[in-house]
């Protein structure tokens, strides 16, 4: 009896194997690393660069973590804790979907409790989107004064936020229901806006200046002298 020949891979199979699956898995893993990656990344870069905005971003991440714990506590008291698996242990899917770094660690070592509702990655993504959007909105006047070509930054930023949010939501629907993800995203946006304005008033514009834009100063209001450079005399 002749041996069966292995099925030849089509162009579409090669596309999925070499392009689609790596991109999908990368997006899923980036979503899973929230918010640990943002906290440790921004804190490390702040220590290296002493950039104030990165330090304030670390503070914002801790603020969001605190209120996620508050929301999770209220949710657990009202709805009840999440139900464990059949034998009381986590399934492979639950472990895969759990956000944060996958290195073995004790529970009290984890900065963020990742297994409590609302969806931790969606909550932090909503807060981060609102925070970055608020930063761009605060510097609209600066971009206007710098010329029309700088508006490209705003357009690219808005389009990028929308596309990344759509991809992020699609990557999380394999772990939580679409309703859970949307609800956590909306709550994250609300708290992100609140904490943005708090940090803006506490740390000032320099604390949310992620793009490194110059700060406008009104010399007329402050009574400072205004100098005009005249062309050299021949």
ABEGO torsion letter per residue (X at the ends): XBBBBBBBBBAAAAAAAAAAAAAAAAAAAAAAAOAAAAAAAAAAAAAAAGBAAAAAAAAAAAAAAAAAAAAAAAAAAAAEBBBBBAAGBBBAAAAAABBEBABBBBAAABABBAABOBBAAAAAAAAAAAAAAAAAAAAAAAAAAAEAAAAAAAAAAAAAAAAAAAAAAAAAAAABBAAAAAAAAAAAAAAAAAAAAAAAAAAEAAAABAAGBBBBBBAAAAGBBBBBBBBBBX
